[in-house]
Amino acid sequence: MRFILVTAALVGLVSCGGGRSSGVPSATGEISSACQSAGRSAASPELCGCVQSVANQTLNGRDQSRAAEFFSDPQLAQDTRQSDNPNSEAFWLRYKSFTELASQICVPVA
């Protein structure tokens, strides 16, 4: 159930767009590139840049590389979440915190 919620939050981050006000953080990087390349029509440079900015604050470079893969391989996200590997479990907790914060910062309130 948690996977569905986290995946929905990430999909929401990538699929929502527009309404950016000044002061929204923006950055370029691996997650921003993956976000823009994922083929979602509303994945604007502003939204993807905001998500990258949050990633820069919450994930190290290795975690960002791993998270960027989720955009092109959603099954990998599920496999990671369900893994019994302690490293994967620790990564998933960091990734979940990242997606929750990005949801708060980057998705405008309707």
C-alpha positions, -999 to +999 in steps of 0.1 A: +000+000+000+028+024+008+044+017-025+012+028-043+011+060-023+048+068-029+045+060-066+014+081-068+032+110-052+061+106-076+038+103-106+019+134-093+052+153-092+060+144-127+025+148-142+015+180-125+027+213-139+020+249-144+013+275-118+049+280-108+055+311-088+089+328-084+108+314-055+103+278-064+137+261-063+151+248-095+182+228-105+196+206-132+209+171-128+202+134-133+167+134-118+157+165-137+168+150-169+150+117-162+119+136-152+119+155-185+127+124-206+099+103-190+074+113-216+048+129-193+033+159-210+031+181-179+067+174-168+078+210-173+114+221-169+102+241-139+087+211-122+115+187-130+140+214-118+121+218-085+122+180-080+160+180-087+165+208-062+148+188-035+168+158-045+200+179-041+189+187-006+179+152+005+197+125-016+234+120-022+247+115-058+244+077-057+208+079-044+199+104-071+213+080-098+192+052-083+161+073-081+165+086-116+162+050-129+127+048-115+114+072-141+122+047-169+117+015-149+088+017-124+092-020-117+126-013-103+110+010-077+087-018-066+115-043-065+136-019-044+107-012-020+100-049-015+137-059-012+149-075+020+184-061+014+193-037+042+209-012+018+177-012-004+156-007+027+177+022+039+176+037+004+138+034+002+134+053+035+156+081+021+137+080-012+103+081+005+114+112+025+125+128-007+092+122-026+072+135+004+092+167+006+092+172-032+054+167-031+051+195-006+074+219-023+070+213-060+033+206-065+011+237-063-019+236-041-051+234-062 
